[in-house]
Every structure is written in C-alpha cells, then in structure tokens.
Amino acid sequence: MSRTLPPLNSLKAFEAAAECASFTLAAQRLCVTQSAVSRQVKLLEEQLGVSLFQRGSGHLRLTDAGRRLQPVLRQSFDRIAWTVRGLQEPDAVPHLRLNAPPTFANRWLIPRLGRLKSLHPDLELSLTTRADDDLVGDENLDAAIRFGTGEWSDAELVHLMQESHIAVCAPKLRGSRRRDALDLNHQVLLHVLWGEDRFHTWDHWLSAAGIEGVKTSGGIAFDLLELAIHAAVNAVGVTIADRHMVTSELDRGELVSWLDVEVTGHRSYWLATRPHQVESANLKLFRQWLAQEIEDPPVGL
C-alpha cells in the first residue's frame, strides 16, 4: 500500500517543537538552526492545510490539530527508535520495572495496559505493589508511582493527577430518601487507614458539602481503598473514594453518588524516579504514555 506522508524532517521538527513548546529549544535538540525548525513546521502546516501552533510572544501553544498529531508522531518515533535499537543490540531487553499502590494498579493502571502493549508490543513490564517501594535502595526498580503530597526528598517527582473525592454507595442504600446528616448517621461509614490513623476524607467532604452533625468516629476502616470500595459495592456502607478509582462502578451502576458534591483531595499520584537518574528510552516512553492517558482518557475508563 502506497503512503502519502509529509517529509520526515518536517514531522521531526514539529514533534520536537511540540514537546519543547519552543522552536529554539527544538533546534538545540535537533542540532539545527531555529529558522530551520520554523521553516519545516511551516512547510508541514502548508502541506496539511491546518495550523499546528498558536504563535505568541516567546511561546508556542498547540492547536487542536497539533494536539491530534503530536501523540501519534511521538509514539511512532518511539517505536522506530525501539526497533532500531533492537536490531543494533539484539540482546537488549526493553524491560521496565515499576512499583505502584495496589488500588491505583488494579483500578487505573491495569485496565489501560492493553493499550500500552498494543502501542509498544515489545515492552516487557514488571509491576509490583509493595507499600514501601525502596526506590533508592532497589537498583532493579526503574520507577515508582507514589501517593501523597509530594513530600519525598529521595526522589524526583512528576505530578500525575490529584484526588477528587465523592461519597459513594450501592444504589439500594441511597434509595430516594432525603440525604442529610441524619441519614448518614444511620449508615455505616467506610474509612481508609493511614498507618495507625485514618485518612480524614470524611471530615473534608462533609465540610465541603455543608453537612454538620455526622459522627465520623465509628464505622469500618480498611488498609486499602480497594477494600472500602468493594464494601461499598456490597452495600456495607458509604465511603469517600477518588472518582478516578470508581469510574467503572459508576458507569455500570454498581455505585452511585450520595450527593452531587465533589471535593479536590489533599493528595496526588506521582511518578517517582531516583535523583539524577538517566531516563531510559523505556521509562521515557512510559512517562509520556501516562501523561497522554491522563490528559485524554479513553471513553469507557
């Protein structure tokens, strides 16, 4: 099948400029002049008949067309680089070793791994879910996904996404009754443990909802959000969950929101690597894939 494609240099110039958000930085990366990058991008825009950048004073912003093209080129160039490396170094295994929190791994990461493998079928991924990833001490670990406020001084961090809390329960618990403080005091509140204490997500959510008089000291506490969600699905009680972690249950109708109140949490998910660690091609690819999944989540997840 014949292919009608723009010149490779134009595609490379656009991909570099899109990632750097600068013609000057893209030129440094490609070892060419700034005017050469600008000219190649302009040629690409003329051939495609669309604008790929909004050009402002000192900065570039992708247009809708540019945002469509960038991830496709990035993934394609990464796959080419991997294949070439495999030909040059046949014994090199494209292996990535990652640790992630159990609930994040089970509910967010694993449902998306099929797309990662379809894009990069040669990637070999090892995933562990240890509570303490020991990133500094474990040389066999390439990176870790951590949950918290970013307080780790032993790692370089890339912010992935922040919690967004909602109160959820099984549909039969909510029913059609008026839902207020009295109602919640007649429900089992499900909590998640943080060491010997509990996360104070119930107090945070109740304050944002303007609900007073709810006793949050009782209920049932679990060491994993995964278990609290499972208990909520089984109508044990009501829990506060990160919306990112219960999307499937909400879509299937296994969980419903107690009230239409959503609160930004205090903690986030982060990609952690060792300080001054040289980023491998595999890790770079995975980091870019994560960012794309978060920025443009597929329908149904």
N, C-alpha and C positions, 0 to 999 in steps of 0.2 A: 504494500500500500504506500503510495507516494504521500509525502508530508510537506505541507507548505508552512514553513516556520520563519520567523524573523531571524536576522543574523545573530549568531551566538554571542558576539561581542555586545550587541545591544541588550540582549537578555541578561548577560552577566553584569553589565553596567547598571541596569535597572535594579536587579536583585541586591547588589551591593549598596546602591544609594537608598533603597527602601529599608535595608537593615540598619544603615548608619544614619538615616534621616539627614544626609548631607552629601552633596556632590564632592566636597573637598575631602571628607573622610573616606568616601568610597574610592576616590582617586588614589589616596595613600594605600588603601588595601589592595588595589589592583595594580599599583605601581605605574600609573599613567597620570596624565595631567587632569586637572579639574575640568578644563574645557573639553577634553576628550570624553569624559563621562557625560557631561551635559549634552554634548553633541549626539552621543549614542542613544541616550534616553529620548532626545527629541526625535531622532530618526525612528525609534520604536513607536513613539506616540503617533507620528505621521503615518506609519505603516498600519497601525491598528485603528487609527481614526478616533482615538479617545485620549483624554488627558489622564496621565497616571499619577501626577503630583499636583498639589496646590502649592505654588511657589510663593513664599513670603520673604520678608526681610530676614535673612540669616537662617531660615529653617525650611524644611520640606514636610508636607503632610500628604499622605496617600489619599487619592480619591477612591470612590467605590470600586472603580475598575482596577486601580492599583492594589487595593486590598484583596481582590479576587485573584489577581495574578501572582502576588508575592509568595503565598504559601505553596502554590503549585511549583514555582521555579525553585524555591528553597528545597523542597522535598526531592525534586528531580535532580538538582545538582548534588545533594547529599547522597542519593542513591548511586549516581555516577561515580562520585568520589569513593564510595564504599566498594563498588565493583572493581574499579581500577586498583584500589589498594589490595583487594583480594587476589587479583591477577599478579600484582607485583610481590605480594607477601602471602603466598598460599597457606602458610601455617598460622597466620594471624587470625584469631577468632574474634568476631565482633561481639564481645561479651560485655554486658552491663550488669553490675551487681548493685541492687537498690534495697534499702530498708524503708518501710512506711508504716504508719499507725494502722492497726488491724481494721478499724471501721472505714478509714479512708481507702485502704487497699481493697476491701471487699465491696464497698458500695460505690466508690467513684472510679478507682483505677482499673480494676479487673474488667468491668463491663466495657471498657474502652480499649483493652489490649488487642482485641481482634483487629481494630483499625490500625493500630501501631504495626502489627505483624503484616497486615496487607500492604502497608506502605513500605515496610522495611523487612521483608521476609527472612533476610539473613541475620537479623539481630537476635542474639541469644540473651535472654533476660533472666536473671535470678532475683527473686523477690522474697525478702524476709520481713517479719512483723514483730521484731523484738522491741520491747518497751525502751530499752537503752541501746541505741544503735552503735555506740562506741566508734563513731566515725573517725576520730583521731587515732585511736589505737588499732583499729582493724584495717590493715592495708588491703584486705580483699574486698572491701566495700568501696564502691565508686562514689556513691551519693546517698543521701537520706532525705526523706520527706518528714518534716517535723511539724508538730502542732504546738503553738504557744504564742507568746507576744514578741518573739524575735530576740530573746534575752541571751542567746548563746554566744559567748565570746570565742568559742573554739571553732567557729565555722564561718564561712562566707555564705550569705543568705540571699536568695531570690524569692521575693514575695509571690505567692501563687494566688491565693484567694482568702477572703475573710469570711468568718462565720456569719450566718444570717438566721437568727433564731425564730422559730414558730412553735406554738403549742399544738401538739397533735395527739389524736386518739383514734380508736376504732369508731366507725360510724355509729354503731349501736350505743356507744357511751354518750355521744353528743346528742343524738336524737333531735327533737325540735323544741326542747325546753329552753327557757331563758338561761343564758350562761353568765353567771356573775360570781362574786366571791362565795356566796352561799353554795352555789353549785360545785365549785372547786373544792370546798371544804368537805363535800360528800364524795369526792373522788380520791383515788389513790394517786398521789403524786410520785412520779418516777424520776429518780435523780441519777447523776453520774458522779462517781467518786474521783477525787483529785488527791492522791495519797491517802492520808487519814481523814481528810475533809471532803466536802462536796463542792463541785462547781456551783456558783451562786447564780446560775442561769435562770432559775425560777424567780428569784427576787428581782433580777434585772428585767425580765419580761413583764412581770406583774406591775412594776413601777411604770414601764413604758405604756402598758395597757390602761393605766389609771385604776387598777383594781386594788382595793385595800381589804384587810381583814382575813387574808388567806394564811393559814398556818402551814409553813413550808418545812417544819422540822421533822415531820413524820414521813410516811411513805416508804418506798423501797429504793435502795441505792445499788447501782451496779458499777463494776470497774470498767465497763466498756459501754460506749454509746450504742454499739451494735445490740447489746442485750436489752437496753432500755427501749430501743425501737421495736425489737422483737416482742417485748412485753406489751407495748402499746398496741401493736397489731393484733395481739391475742386478747385485747380488751381487759388487760390487768389494770390499766390506769392511763393517766395523761402524762406525757413527757415533753420537755423542751428539746427540740432537735434542730440541727443545722439543716436548712432547706436543701442544700446540696446533697445531703446524705439520705433524704427520704423522697426524692423525686419520683422514683419508680412506684413506691407505695401510694403516693398521692395520685399519680396517673391511673393506677389500677383501682383506686377507690378503697384500698385496704386501710388507709389513714385519711383523716380529714382534719382541717384546722379547727381548733377550739374556738378561736376568734380570728378575725381578719386583722391581726397585729403581727408585724414582722420587725424584729429588732436586730440591729447590727451588733454582733458579738465583740468581745474584747480580744479574742484570739484568732489566729490565722494559720493557714498551712504554708510552709516554706520549703523550698528546695535548698538543702544544705550540702556544702562541699568543704573539703579541708582548705584552710587558708593557703593561698599561693599555689593551689593545686593546678597543674596543667590540664586544661579541659580536653579530654579525648574527643575524637570525632563522634563516638557513640553517645557520650554524655551531652555533647552539644546538640546532637540530633534529638535526644530525649527531652532536653530542656526546651528546645524550640517546639517540639510536638506538644508538650504540656501547655505551653503558652497558647498555642493555637486552639487546643481543646477547651481551654478556659475562656478564651476570648470569643470563640464561635462554637458553642456546644451544639452537637448534632441534635436533630429532632428525636424525641423519644428517650433522651437521657437527662 
